[in-house]
Amino acid sequence: MRSLVVSTLSPDLSGTALLDVPDLAPAPGKVLIDVKAAALNYPDLLMTKGEYQLKPPLPFSPGMEIAGEVIAGEGFAPGEAVVAGTRLGGFADRVLVDAAAVRRKPPHLSFGEAAGVGAAYLTADVALVRLAKVEAGEWVLIHGATGGVGLAAVDLALSLGARVIATSRSPEKLAILKEAYGVEACLPATGFREPVKELTGGGAQVIYDPVGGDVFDESVRSIAFGGRLCVVGFTSGRIATVSTNMPLIKGFSVIGVRAGEYGRQFPAKGRENQDAIWRLAEEGKIRPRVHAEYALADWRSAFEAMQRSDMVGKIVLTP
């Protein structure tokens, strides 16, 4: 079988290659899955550079979430369509996963769509539902709204009845987003402070920021009194800081969001969050969007597209 393997950390993917590795075999308490789609997430890219908080020992195989068909395993019949969180190892022909991390794929979702639900929507759920406690009618400002994590937040916020303002560097991507999801307002990724304050009557109640850097700096001046600013990531490349007088004067909270770690620290709540997003998926209340599918053999093109932020939605690798 083939697996994408990071042998050395590098800024340009030179230490990563698709290799032939020994076949996996069934094991007690595990499910062996034939991978049909594996979603690419920004942490996968960061891990190849050694820039993510999770730093697996070398060599390792990235890939956090997959969809596929069961080969063998406890609680599932061969051929069943399933999804699974892998944390590592998803970019391969087969994966061996703890049975507790596997669930049946909603039948109306394609393998590509289903593969992209877990990480992005879980992050959005932990941020918006569990921590920020978004209420219907509140204004939610979502940055990086056309990427996988941002788009999941847009989709989930709309399902909660929130009023969404989306930002992106690309007017073309925002046009696609507005047409597909009916977002109330779309703004550029810079200079959004005054339009946000005008639209909302003083500032957004909740801000979801996977971008960081200058976007974060402007966000602290775009938030309502008593608002909640969710720090999700720093795809801009700069980790921003905030002077503590800002949250003091405006009474807002800065909330760090690590959805996976949240579930590991609070297992019962983590299971509730997982159940919640998959229930929404099964009921058709969220609409994951696949931007592009790349063959596993063309993994480099997929990673480079992620690096350029080319996507509106998820990038998926297929066999």
GIMOHU-V432183 format. One record per run of one state. SS is the DSSP state (H for helix, E for strand, L for the rest). FROM is the first residue (numbers start at 1). TO is the last residue. Records with the same first field share a line. If there is no record, write none. Layout:
SS=FROM-TO / FROM-TO
This chain:
L=1-1 / 7-15 / 21-29 / 41-41 / 50-59 / 61-64 / 74-80 / 86-91 / 93-93 / 105-110 / 116-117 / 132-138 / 143-146 / 160-162 / 169-170 / 182-184 / 189-192 / 201-203 / 210-212 / 220-222 / 232-243 / 251-252 / 257-258 / 266-266 / 283-289 / 309-312 / 319-319
E=2-6 / 16-20 / 30-40 / 60-60 / 65-73 / 81-85 / 92-92 / 94-98 / 102-104 / 139-142 / 147-147 / 163-168 / 185-188 / 204-209 / 223-231 / 253-256 / 290-295 / 313-318
H=42-49 / 99-101 / 111-115 / 118-131 / 148-159 / 171-181 / 193-200 / 213-219 / 244-250 / 259-265 / 267-282 / 296-308
